[in-house]
Amino acid sequence: MEFFSEFSWAVPTIFSDAIADCKFEEGDIIYDSQYAYQKWQRAIKSLKYSIKVKFPRRSLRVTKGKSETVALANWKSEVKIELNQFTNNEPIKRIETTQGRLFTLLWKGYLEILNDGEPEPPPPLFLKDVKKKLIETVEKCEQIADGKPYFIMAHDPTNKVSLQKHIDILSILKTYFGCDLIQLPPKKVGFNNWEKISPVICINLYVIGKNEPNNIFSSLKKVLYKPLESKKKDSFSIAAHGILGPNKF
């Protein structure tokens, strides 16, 4: 089982849709230890808390519009949970809170955020926000690329468009040029205010083996540009997707 590494709690990747929409639903159970999902006898020695979602009722999940818009719309919506504390044998607590508070608890790890007296936490920076700040990563990425051509892209594996874009880019770069993928968490790549960025977002650094500027650009355009039939003018911009470098490239 795989987990999102930047959450304080153990959040498996099977909750990708819940994370993308910021909407946990009836029956979802989240633990603060990875072992709880696999080896219960080992987990019980280190497990402190679990949460079981009781409301909203489970629905046929259909995302309408961009996932970031959906997440923002759900951020302050109601969620009812049962909080189970294993260490002190305390009774299960039934709590009515918001999806945003639940998300923040799983992310940051402090239970106090479930209290009504605590200020409502702000949503994290989503993919569109990180794209605007991508220039902040260039210095670190150039050090890692060590003179080789590279492409930098913000990546959210819970976002189906972002995931497919990553798959297509990696495939074409590996096939024609050779490519090493390095995935970097925001806190290690030079972002200011990295702690505000959604914990599922990483920076994909594609270090390209062959120095063929025109061919690399054309290949990226091939997988990134989906022109509308009604548009006759070529409006492709590599900057809308990421940063191709180095500067002298």
Backbone as CSV, one residue per row, in Angstrom:
resi,resn,N_x,N_y,N_z,CA_x,CA_y,CA_z,C_x,C_y,C_z
1,MET,0.844,-1.193,0.000,0.000,0.000,0.000,0.878,1.241,0.000
2,GLU,0.525,2.208,-0.835,1.292,3.441,-0.921,0.578,4.569,-0.180
3,PHE,1.386,5.517,0.321,0.856,6.609,1.126,1.372,7.951,0.610
4,PHE,0.615,9.003,0.900,1.090,10.357,0.627,2.070,10.739,1.738
5,SER,3.303,10.987,1.374,4.368,11.104,2.372,4.332,12.391,3.179
6,GLU,3.677,13.437,2.684,3.743,14.731,3.352,2.590,14.980,4.330
7,PHE,1.714,13.998,4.530,0.688,14.106,5.562,1.255,13.637,6.895
8,SER,0.817,14.262,7.993,1.221,13.807,9.329,0.584,12.460,9.653
9,TRP,-0.673,12.283,9.265,-1.337,11.009,9.433,-0.981,10.100,8.251
10,ALA,-1.297,8.833,8.391,-1.046,7.876,7.313,-2.236,7.888,6.354
11,VAL,-2.084,8.585,5.248,-3.173,8.724,4.275,-2.800,7.936,3.021
12,PRO,-3.463,6.803,2.778,-3.137,5.997,1.598,-3.556,6.691,0.304
13,THR,-2.894,6.329,-0.775,-3.207,6.925,-2.074,-4.581,6.489,-2.590
14,ILE,-5.183,5.484,-1.956,-6.548,5.105,-2.359,-7.543,6.224,-2.043
15,PHE,-7.130,7.205,-1.223,-7.981,8.348,-0.923,-7.715,9.516,-1.871
16,SER,-7.171,9.244,-3.030,-6.844,10.306,-3.984,-8.048,11.167,-4.334
17,ASP,-9.175,10.535,-4.600,-10.367,11.302,-4.977,-10.859,12.158,-3.818
18,ALA,-10.824,11.603,-2.607,-11.249,12.366,-1.429,-10.346,13.569,-1.206
19,ILE,-9.052,13.391,-1.423,-8.095,14.486,-1.275,-8.313,15.521,-2.374
20,ALA,-8.470,15.073,-3.608,-8.648,15.992,-4.735,-9.887,16.861,-4.564
21,ASP,-10.978,16.278,-4.089,-12.238,17.006,-3.930,-12.401,17.615,-2.544
22,CYS,-11.462,17.278,-1.628,-11.607,17.670,-0.220,-12.978,17.224,0.288
23,LYS,-13.238,15.937,0.122,-14.529,15.408,0.546,-14.387,13.952,0.966
24,PHE,-14.223,13.750,2.274,-14.265,12.401,2.829,-15.717,12.044,3.091
25,GLU,-16.033,10.746,2.927,-17.428,10.331,2.982,-17.618,9.162,3.939
26,GLU,-18.874,8.869,4.200,-19.272,7.818,5.136,-18.507,6.514,4.869
27,GLY,-17.917,5.975,5.931,-17.192,4.713,5.820,-15.692,4.863,5.676
28,ASP,-15.215,6.053,5.314,-13.772,6.279,5.228,-13.155,6.177,6.621
29,ILE,-12.073,5.429,6.732,-11.356,5.278,7.998,-9.895,5.631,7.762
30,ILE,-9.386,6.556,8.573,-7.995,6.990,8.438,-7.300,6.802,9.778
31,TYR,-6.086,6.258,9.728,-5.295,6.023,10.923,-4.068,6.932,10.934
32,ASP,-3.473,7.080,12.120,-2.250,7.881,12.192,-0.993,7.026,12.041
33,SER,-1.155,5.721,11.799,-0.021,4.818,11.599,-0.232,3.988,10.335
34,GLN,0.803,3.880,9.527,0.710,3.080,8.306,0.457,1.605,8.607
35,TYR,0.975,1.132,9.720,0.840,-0.291,10.043,-0.616,-0.696,10.233
36,ALA,-1.469,0.262,10.606,-2.867,-0.067,10.867,-3.570,-0.597,9.627
37,TYR,-3.073,-0.255,8.466,-3.680,-0.711,7.217,-3.170,-2.091,6.794
38,GLN,-2.149,-2.580,7.497,-1.500,-3.798,7.029,-1.280,-4.839,8.130
39,LYS,-0.650,-4.424,9.228,-0.296,-5.369,10.289,-0.847,-4.853,11.613
40,TRP,-2.053,-5.294,11.957,-2.733,-4.731,13.112,-1.988,-5.003,14.416
41,GLN,-1.427,-6.183,14.561,-0.720,-6.519,15.801,0.469,-5.601,16.031
42,ARG,1.121,-5.206,14.945,2.228,-4.258,15.073,1.690,-2.838,15.246
43,ALA,0.601,-2.540,14.571,0.045,-1.189,14.607,-0.425,-0.802,16.000
44,ILE,-1.013,-1.752,16.719,-1.619,-1.437,17.999,-0.594,-0.943,19.009
45,LYS,0.677,-1.241,18.760,1.741,-0.799,19.670,2.077,0.689,19.481
46,SER,1.815,1.205,18.288,2.175,2.597,18.015,0.974,3.464,17.639
47,LEU,-0.166,2.843,17.404,-1.355,3.573,16.963,-1.900,4.452,18.080
48,LYS,-2.172,5.719,17.754,-2.735,6.648,18.738,-4.191,6.992,18.425
49,TYR,-4.468,7.266,17.138,-5.804,7.728,16.777,-6.282,7.091,15.477
50,SER,-7.591,7.049,15.354,-8.220,6.758,14.064,-9.449,7.636,13.931
51,ILE,-9.838,7.865,12.710,-11.051,8.641,12.424,-11.917,7.838,11.467
52,LYS,-13.191,7.754,11.807,-14.166,7.127,10.917,-15.197,8.173,10.533
53,VAL,-15.413,8.337,9.243,-16.357,9.340,8.753,-17.770,8.753,8.755
54,LYS,-18.706,9.491,9.326,-20.100,9.056,9.414,-21.023,9.824,8.473
55,PHE,-20.595,11.024,8.072,-21.380,11.881,7.178,-20.407,12.831,6.481
56,PRO,-20.610,13.131,5.192,-21.783,12.892,4.336,-21.865,11.447,3.845
57,ARG,-23.055,11.092,3.415,-23.268,9.749,2.896,-22.461,9.545,1.630
58,ARG,-22.055,8.308,1.433,-21.252,7.996,0.250,-22.091,8.181,-1.005
59,SER,-21.470,8.785,-2.000,-22.178,9.099,-3.234,-21.378,8.614,-4.426
60,LEU,-22.025,8.636,-5.578,-21.310,8.373,-6.823,-20.507,9.625,-7.118
61,ARG,-19.185,9.510,-6.979,-18.338,10.697,-7.068,-18.174,11.119,-8.522
62,VAL,-18.727,12.261,-8.845,-18.586,12.836,-10.179,-18.085,14.261,-10.014
63,THR,-16.865,14.508,-10.440,-16.273,15.833,-10.291,-16.713,16.716,-11.456
64,LYS,-17.394,17.785,-11.131,-17.811,18.741,-12.150,-16.936,19.986,-12.036
65,GLY,-16.311,20.357,-13.124,-15.410,21.497,-13.092,-14.025,21.077,-12.652
66,LYS,-13.151,22.042,-12.476,-11.785,21.761,-12.083,-11.758,21.288,-10.635
67,SER,-10.871,20.324,-10.350,-10.827,19.727,-9.020,-10.526,20.764,-7.948
68,GLU,-9.696,21.776,-8.267,-9.377,22.807,-7.281,-10.626,23.596,-6.903
69,THR,-11.467,23.873,-7.878,-12.721,24.589,-7.616,-13.633,23.753,-6.737
70,VAL,-13.686,22.457,-7.000,-14.503,21.547,-6.201,-13.983,21.492,-4.772
71,ALA,-12.671,21.392,-4.613,-12.070,21.328,-3.285,-12.377,22.584,-2.471
72,LEU,-12.272,23.724,-3.109,-12.565,24.985,-2.415,-14.037,25.060,-2.002
73,ALA,-14.907,24.559,-2.865,-16.341,24.564,-2.559,-16.659,23.646,-1.385
74,ASN,-15.901,22.556,-1.250,-16.151,21.583,-0.182,-15.435,21.931,1.119
75,TRP,-14.505,22.868,1.084,-13.614,23.121,2.213,-14.385,23.378,3.510
76,LYS,-15.447,24.159,3.450,-16.198,24.499,4.660,-17.476,23.680,4.817
77,SER,-17.627,22.647,4.012,-18.825,21.823,4.116,-18.742,20.881,5.318
78,GLU,-19.899,20.412,5.769,-19.998,19.642,7.009,-19.482,18.216,6.847
79,VAL,-18.830,17.725,7.894,-18.449,16.323,7.976,-18.598,15.890,9.433
80,LYS,-19.139,14.705,9.631,-19.286,14.140,10.969,-18.345,12.945,11.095
81,ILE,-17.590,12.934,12.187,-16.582,11.889,12.348,-16.656,11.275,13.747
82,GLU,-16.068,10.100,13.872,-15.822,9.480,15.162,-14.312,9.435,15.367
83,LEU,-13.852,10.031,16.453,-12.430,10.051,16.781,-12.168,9.011,17.862
84,ASN,-11.338,8.047,17.540,-11.020,6.961,18.459,-9.593,7.138,18.949
85,GLN,-9.422,7.265,20.260,-8.089,7.387,20.852,-7.717,6.062,21.517
86,PHE,-6.594,5.476,21.095,-6.220,4.145,21.560,-5.353,4.172,22.817
87,THR,-4.631,5.261,23.042,-3.617,5.257,24.099,-4.200,5.311,25.508
88,ASN,-5.275,6.047,25.717,-5.806,6.234,27.073,-7.157,5.564,27.299
89,ASN,-7.554,4.727,26.363,-8.844,4.038,26.472,-10.011,4.996,26.689
90,GLU,-9.941,6.155,26.065,-11.021,7.121,26.178,-12.180,6.721,25.269
91,PRO,-13.402,7.125,25.612,-14.544,6.793,24.754,-14.433,7.479,23.399
92,ILE,-15.073,6.906,22.419,-15.071,7.485,21.080,-15.769,8.838,21.113
93,LYS,-15.142,9.830,20.486,-15.721,11.170,20.431,-16.415,11.373,19.090
94,ARG,-17.646,11.831,19.149,-18.386,12.146,17.927,-18.316,13.651,17.698
95,ILE,-17.798,14.025,16.551,-17.488,15.428,16.290,-18.111,15.871,14.975
96,GLU,-18.743,17.039,15.000,-19.214,17.678,13.779,-18.250,18.807,13.443
97,THR,-17.685,18.768,12.268,-16.669,19.754,11.891,-16.777,20.035,10.398
98,THR,-15.708,20.532,9.801,-15.723,20.808,8.357,-14.687,19.941,7.648
99,GLN,-14.891,19.782,6.360,-13.943,19.007,5.564,-12.545,19.653,5.611
100,GLY,-12.507,20.979,5.626,-11.228,21.675,5.679,-10.480,21.413,6.972
101,ARG,-11.204,21.380,8.090,-10.565,21.076,9.374,-10.049,19.638,9.393
102,LEU,-10.834,18.709,8.848,-10.402,17.314,8.784,-9.152,17.181,7.912
103,PHE,-9.167,17.803,6.746,-8.011,17.781,5.843,-6.770,18.323,6.566
104,THR,-6.942,19.442,7.282,-5.818,20.070,7.963,-5.289,19.201,9.095
105,LEU,-6.180,18.521,9.810,-5.740,17.584,10.842,-4.857,16.495,10.241
106,LEU,-5.310,15.888,9.162,-4.529,14.829,8.526,-3.197,15.355,8.009
107,TRP,-3.210,16.592,7.561,-2.016,17.225,6.991,-1.026,17.666,8.061
108,LYS,-1.496,18.459,9.005,-0.607,19.074,9.997,-0.461,18.262,11.278
109,GLY,-1.514,17.504,11.610,-1.391,16.592,12.736,-1.910,17.076,14.070
110,TYR,-2.364,18.325,14.198,-2.821,18.786,15.513,-4.337,18.696,15.634
111,LEU,-4.760,17.989,16.698,-6.175,17.703,16.910,-6.990,18.950,17.256
112,GLU,-6.311,19.965,17.798,-7.035,21.160,18.233,-7.798,21.831,17.100
113,ILE,-7.400,21.572,15.850,-8.048,22.220,14.715,-9.504,21.792,14.587
114,LEU,-9.893,20.692,15.255,-11.281,20.235,15.208,-12.187,21.037,16.132
115,ASN,-11.582,21.826,17.020,-12.370,22.626,17.962,-12.985,23.837,17.265
116,ASP,-14.248,24.105,17.548,-14.923,25.248,16.943,-14.257,26.564,17.312
117,GLY,-13.601,26.601,18.472,-12.952,27.829,18.907,-11.712,28.186,18.111
118,GLU,-11.165,27.223,17.405,-9.995,27.482,16.569,-10.431,28.153,15.266
119,PRO,-9.647,29.110,14.774,-9.992,29.737,13.482,-10.061,28.697,12.361
120,GLU,-10.981,28.918,11.442,-11.095,28.025,10.279,-9.789,28.070,9.490
121,PRO,-9.154,26.934,9.254,-7.874,26.940,8.538,-8.059,27.313,7.071
122,PRO,-7.092,28.022,6.501,-7.189,28.360,5.078,-6.884,27.138,4.214
123,PRO,-7.447,27.069,3.013,-7.090,25.978,2.099,-5.616,26.060,1.727
124,PRO,-5.025,24.947,1.322,-3.634,24.983,0.881,-3.514,25.645,-0.489
125,LEU,-2.303,25.895,-0.885,-2.056,26.340,-2.259,-2.197,25.123,-3.174
126,PHE,-3.024,25.263,-4.198,-3.255,24.161,-5.124,-2.343,24.282,-6.349
127,LEU,-2.562,23.402,-7.298,-1.676,23.283,-8.447,-1.543,24.596,-9.219
128,LYS,-2.656,25.278,-9.453,-2.594,26.515,-10.234,-1.767,27.578,-9.510
129,ASP,-1.802,27.554,-8.168,-1.013,28.513,-7.390,0.477,28.199,-7.488
130,VAL,0.797,26.920,-7.433,2.197,26.499,-7.467,2.820,26.765,-8.837
131,LYS,2.032,26.610,-9.884,2.537,26.896,-11.232,3.043,28.333,-11.345
132,LYS,2.353,29.248,-10.682,2.737,30.659,-10.745,4.057,30.923,-10.019
133,LYS,4.430,30.026,-9.106,5.629,30.204,-8.295,6.781,29.318,-8.756
134,LEU,6.609,28.651,-9.896,7.560,27.618,-10.316,8.973,28.157,-10.529
135,ILE,9.087,29.432,-10.868,10.390,30.048,-11.102,11.280,29.938,-9.862
136,GLU,10.668,29.836,-8.692,11.428,29.737,-7.445,12.225,28.435,-7.344
137,THR,11.899,27.462,-8.186,12.558,26.153,-8.111,13.758,26.034,-9.045
138,VAL,13.960,26.999,-9.930,14.942,26.849,-11.003,16.364,26.665,-10.467
139,GLU,16.753,27.459,-9.504,18.132,27.383,-8.999,18.456,25.988,-8.479
140,LYS,17.583,25.439,-7.663,17.815,24.109,-7.104,17.777,23.045,-8.195
141,CYS,16.824,23.163,-9.108,16.696,22.160,-10.170,17.896,22.184,-11.106
142,GLU,18.435,23.349,-11.376,19.621,23.433,-12.235,20.823,22.780,-11.564
143,GLN,20.919,22.907,-10.267,21.999,22.239,-9.547,21.893,20.724,-9.703
144,ILE,20.683,20.229,-9.583,20.468,18.780,-9.684,20.703,18.295,-11.115
145,ALA,20.227,19.062,-12.089,20.382,18.664,-13.496,21.841,18.693,-13.936
146,ASP,22.653,19.510,-13.293,24.099,19.539,-13.521,24.459,19.742,-14.993
147,GLY,23.845,20.754,-15.598,24.193,21.117,-16.966,23.386,20.422,-18.048
148,LYS,22.623,19.407,-17.684,21.808,18.692,-18.666,20.497,19.447,-18.915
149,PRO,19.888,19.252,-20.070,18.565,19.831,-20.308,17.557,19.282,-19.286
150,TYR,16.572,20.088,-18.955,15.590,19.644,-17.973,14.235,20.288,-18.267
151,PHE,13.221,19.657,-17.699,11.876,20.236,-17.717,11.328,20.140,-16.302
152,ILE,10.834,21.270,-15.796,10.272,21.334,-14.437,8.769,21.488,-14.542
153,MET,8.044,20.683,-13.769,6.591,20.778,-13.798,6.024,20.498,-12.407
154,ALA,5.079,21.300,-11.968,4.351,21.014,-10.734,3.397,19.856,-10.997
155,HIS,3.318,18.930,-10.041,2.553,17.704,-10.278,1.678,17.377,-9.074
156,ASP,0.415,17.070,-9.359,-0.539,16.635,-8.339,-1.084,15.274,-8.763
157,PRO,-0.655,14.187,-8.116,-1.091,12.847,-8.539,-2.564,12.569,-8.291
158,THR,-3.246,13.411,-7.499,-4.686,13.229,-7.290,-5.503,13.915,-8.374
159,ASN,-4.837,14.728,-9.185,-5.488,15.450,-10.278,-5.310,14.642,-11.565
160,LYS,-6.413,14.167,-12.127,-6.325,13.239,-13.256,-5.656,13.871,-14.475
161,VAL,-5.881,15.157,-14.713,-5.236,15.840,-15.840,-3.734,15.926,-15.612
162,SER,-3.352,16.303,-14.407,-1.926,16.404,-14.073,-1.242,15.052,-14.162
163,LEU,-1.908,14.019,-13.692,-1.332,12.683,-13.727,-1.114,12.205,-15.153
164,GLN,-2.105,12.411,-16.024,-1.968,11.983,-17.416,-0.889,12.776,-18.137
165,LYS,-0.792,14.066,-17.836,0.247,14.903,-18.432,1.636,14.375,-18.057
166,HIS,1.798,14.024,-16.795,3.076,13.474,-16.331,3.414,12.172,-17.047
167,ILE,2.438,11.291,-17.166,2.662,10.003,-17.836,3.100,10.217,-19.283
168,ASP,2.443,11.131,-19.979,2.759,11.395,-21.381,4.147,12.012,-21.540
169,ILE,4.476,12.962,-20.677,5.789,13.623,-20.754,6.911,12.618,-20.495
170,LEU,6.774,11.862,-19.431,7.821,10.899,-19.081,8.010,9.868,-20.185
171,SER,6.908,9.420,-20.765,6.983,8.412,-21.820,7.737,8.929,-23.039
172,ILE,7.399,10.127,-23.510,8.014,10.616,-24.745,9.480,11.014,-24.521
173,LEU,9.789,11.563,-23.350,11.178,11.940,-23.076,12.066,10.716,-22.909
174,LYS,11.550,9.683,-22.252,12.329,8.455,-22.085,12.546,7.762,-23.423
175,THR,11.517,7.759,-24.228,11.582,7.037,-25.507,12.588,7.646,-26.464
176,TYR,12.619,8.954,-26.570,13.416,9.604,-27.616,14.723,10.229,-27.130
177,PHE,14.825,10.510,-25.836,16.014,11.243,-25.389,16.702,10.622,-24.180
178,GLY,16.031,9.708,-23.516,16.527,9.240,-22.234,16.185,10.280,-21.178
179,CYS,15.670,9.850,-20.058,15.183,10.814,-19.076,15.186,10.190,-17.684
180,ASP,15.682,10.955,-16.721,15.585,10.562,-15.311,14.558,11.456,-14.637
181,LEU,13.622,10.848,-13.935,12.613,11.601,-13.205,13.021,11.734,-11.749
182,ILE,13.043,12.963,-11.263,13.317,13.230,-9.854,12.128,14.000,-9.300
183,GLN,11.479,13.433,-8.295,10.316,14.079,-7.692,10.730,14.705,-6.362
184,LEU,10.485,15.995,-6.250,10.971,16.769,-5.112,9.811,17.391,-4.339
185,PRO,9.778,17.238,-3.012,8.757,17.941,-2.232,9.039,19.428,-2.221
186,PRO,8.013,20.258,-2.135,8.200,21.712,-2.186,9.224,22.247,-1.184
187,LYS,9.293,21.653,0.005,10.201,22.179,1.022,11.670,21.956,0.669
188,LYS,11.958,21.089,-0.305,13.345,20.804,-0.657,13.772,21.417,-1.989
189,VAL,12.905,22.221,-2.566,13.225,22.704,-3.910,13.250,24.231,-4.003
190,GLY,13.155,24.918,-2.870,13.370,26.362,-2.890,12.142,27.240,-2.835
191,PHE,10.965,26.663,-2.605,9.753,27.476,-2.545,9.722,28.336,-1.287
192,ASN,9.346,29.583,-1.445,8.962,30.388,-0.297,7.584,29.915,0.161
193,ASN,7.360,29.900,1.457,6.070,29.472,2.022,5.673,28.080,1.556
194,TRP,6.656,27.194,1.487,6.374,25.823,1.026,5.360,25.114,1.921
195,GLU,5.301,25.513,3.204,4.420,24.835,4.150,2.944,25.089,3.846
196,LYS,2.651,26.034,2.961,1.263,26.327,2.592,0.802,25.518,1.375
197,ILE,1.730,24.848,0.732,1.402,24.098,-0.487,0.748,22.764,-0.132
198,SER,-0.259,22.380,-0.884,-0.960,21.118,-0.652,0.033,19.965,-0.509
199,PRO,-0.171,19.112,0.481,0.797,18.045,0.754,0.887,16.967,-0.321
200,VAL,-0.009,16.971,-1.293,0.092,15.976,-2.365,0.907,16.481,-3.555
201,ILE,1.211,17.775,-3.576,1.911,18.350,-4.729,3.413,18.162,-4.594
202,CYS,4.040,17.768,-5.686,5.488,17.670,-5.745,5.967,18.372,-7.012
203,ILE,7.265,18.534,-7.117,7.863,19.099,-8.313,8.538,17.985,-9.090
204,ASN,8.097,17.789,-10.306,8.720,16.799,-11.186,9.852,17.452,-11.958
205,LEU,11.043,16.929,-11.781,12.199,17.385,-12.538,12.592,16.266,-13.502
206,TYR,12.406,16.531,-14.781,12.778,15.567,-15.819,14.163,15.968,-16.339
207,VAL,15.171,15.192,-15.997,16.532,15.461,-16.459,16.742,14.670,-17.751
208,ILE,16.982,15.403,-18.844,16.941,14.829,-20.189,18.345,14.446,-20.662
209,GLY,18.448,13.259,-21.243,19.760,12.712,-21.591,20.417,13.347,-22.805
210,LYS,19.646,13.654,-23.840,20.216,14.185,-25.081,19.947,15.680,-25.192
211,ASN,20.960,16.401,-25.630,20.829,17.855,-25.769,20.408,18.196,-27.197
212,GLU,19.100,18.049,-27.452,18.541,18.325,-28.768,17.386,19.312,-28.608
213,PRO,17.704,20.602,-28.473,16.706,21.614,-28.103,15.432,21.598,-28.935
214,ASN,15.576,21.650,-30.243,14.386,21.738,-31.099,13.522,20.490,-30.993
215,ASN,14.157,19.332,-30.961,13.407,18.078,-30.890,12.715,17.905,-29.543
216,ILE,13.391,18.318,-28.475,12.779,18.221,-27.143,11.551,19.120,-27.063
217,PHE,11.703,20.347,-27.534,10.571,21.281,-27.527,9.409,20.720,-28.338
218,SER,9.704,20.204,-29.514,8.650,19.667,-30.383,7.952,18.471,-29.747
219,SER,8.720,17.645,-29.071,8.146,16.462,-28.432,7.230,16.852,-27.271
220,LEU,7.672,17.811,-26.482,6.825,18.278,-25.388,5.543,18.917,-25.918
221,LYS,5.690,19.688,-26.977,4.516,20.315,-27.584,3.529,19.254,-28.075
222,LYS,4.052,18.165,-28.587,3.207,17.108,-29.128,2.274,16.526,-28.065
223,VAL,2.765,16.385,-26.843,1.934,15.781,-25.806,1.184,16.817,-24.958
224,LEU,1.616,18.067,-25.001,1.008,19.091,-24.158,-0.011,19.964,-24.880
225,TYR,0.093,20.034,-26.186,-0.735,20.976,-26.946,-1.887,20.259,-27.616
226,LYS,-3.082,20.625,-27.228,-4.298,20.049,-27.808,-5.108,21.185,-28.439
227,PRO,-4.745,21.579,-29.651,-5.409,22.736,-30.264,-6.864,22.446,-30.607
228,LEU,-7.679,23.461,-30.476,-9.072,23.358,-30.883,-9.167,23.500,-32.395
229,GLU,-10.073,22.766,-32.987,-10.223,22.824,-34.440,-10.612,24.222,-34.908
230,SER,-11.306,24.955,-34.052,-11.764,26.292,-34.434,-10.627,27.323,-34.421
231,LYS,-9.487,26.941,-33.795,-8.366,27.868,-33.708,-7.344,27.550,-34.794
232,LYS,-7.090,28.527,-35.631,-6.113,28.332,-36.696,-4.716,28.780,-36.262
233,LYS,-4.646,29.686,-35.324,-3.367,30.217,-34.874,-2.765,29.318,-33.798
234,ASP,-1.473,29.049,-33.910,-0.751,28.252,-32.928,-0.560,29.096,-31.667
235,SER,-1.166,28.671,-30.559,-1.087,29.450,-29.320,-0.320,28.708,-28.223
236,PHE,0.486,27.737,-28.600,1.191,26.933,-27.597,2.244,27.747,-26.873
237,SER,2.282,27.578,-25.546,3.301,28.202,-24.707,3.808,27.166,-23.721
238,ILE,5.091,26.843,-23.787,5.668,25.861,-22.869,5.567,26.346,-21.433
239,ALA,5.604,27.677,-21.241,5.557,28.258,-19.901,4.225,28.008,-19.204
240,ALA,3.185,27.700,-19.964,1.892,27.412,-19.371,1.886,26.061,-18.662
241,HIS,2.913,25.268,-18.928,2.971,23.906,-18.372,4.146,23.712,-17.420
242,GLY,5.244,24.391,-17.688,6.437,24.200,-16.856,7.578,25.045,-17.363
243,ILE,8.787,24.699,-16.941,9.970,25.446,-17.313,10.956,24.511,-18.001
244,LEU,11.333,24.882,-19.229,12.306,24.110,-19.998,13.647,24.840,-19.924
245,GLY,14.673,24.135,-19.542,15.966,24.798,-19.349,17.130,23.875,-19.659
246,PRO,18.356,24.340,-19.407,18.700,25.582,-18.704,18.494,26.814,-19.578
247,ASN,18.813,27.994,-19.024,18.563,29.237,-19.737,19.251,29.302,-21.080
248,LYS,20.434,28.717,-21.157,21.196,28.743,-22.411,20.683,27.711,-23.401
249,PHE,19.732,26.893,-22.952,19.225,25.787,-23.769,18.458,26.308,-24.983
